[in-house]
Amino acid sequence: MDIENKNNAGQNCPLPISNYKQIVMAHGGGGTLTQQLIIDLFVKVFDNSVLDLQHDGAVIEIDGIKLAFTTDSYVINPIFFPGGDIGSLSVNGTLNDLAMCGAKPLFISSAFIIEEGFPIEELWKITLSMKKAADNARVKIVTGDTKVVEKGKGDKIFINTSGIGIIEKEVNISPLNCKPGDVIIINGCIAEHGISIISKREGFEFESKIVSDCCPLNGLVQEILMVSKNVHTMRDATRGGVASVLNEIAMSSNMGIEIEEDKIPVKDNVKSACEILGFDPLYVANEGKVLVFVAPEDSDKVLQAMINHPYGKDSSIIGKVVEDNPGMVIMKTLVGTTRVVDMLSGEQLPRIC
Ligand code: MG
């Protein structure tokens, strides 16, 4: 890497990190700017073969034992929302990233950054919620850290969790593994998390309450891996939504992806909320949705296993991997035309996870 290579990114940073001299909110939005920051700065500087894969977590091997290791920080606002809170989210989100590596999550850490004045009662509720989520997924919270910052120097509470899980020998899930012909399955309706957060934050009242889909996906993933040895790629469609995640996979594998709009499940109330608020559900965050890329010969049994699981009853085949248009996502729309589905460009909803 030539770090002397000067460019217009700023006087002190020698790397080509877009044209921004300062961090903007969209750098944390999960779209193009987040990708640029990760690829042009972190991956370049930290530079190693594990990180290069840009998986949901690091897959590492120690003495013949395959482990997944991941970390995530949670800065959601509001901290309590329909369907969960920052505590359950911080456990489920991290164990879902382990599950996306094909791992069985085992241990989690929890680091709290708390603003002075934060009510102990709320911290207690959040802690109980983390314990419940961990018990539910059969993981243990085994280490942690507590920091307090002065009033006004933080926003209530931020939580970082890291996780470790074990990967069975024969499991090999990676964003680079998807192949032409792979069938793409989603485990249910999209856009519920993001819309529930924005509704609560802004005080919007919709006819029927929209609840976050925040849930642990490790049980569902274990069922999927039990019925098929031909699952190639999995990713949870969090920030940036289904559209951004499909773009990430298309780009890293250099494959084309074709999806069909009428196969992507969206509940009617979420659809109308998106219309009112001006959001495309394809770009809205989920916290309990996985995209599974599986060889066509196993797609029926994987779909059936997913439908049989409580977190997969609305599962649907939404598309396939193709050789055409490498690195791009193309959607057949409801009216029969096709259009390119780009990665989220700006920032849609700040602090949704
Ligand atoms: Mg993820």
Boltz pocket constraint, residues with backbone or C-beta under 6 A from the ligand:
constraints:
  - pocket:
      binder: B
      contacts: [[A, 56], [A, 93], [A, 96], [A, 97], [A, 100], [A, 235], [A, 236], [A, 238]]
      max_distance: 6.0
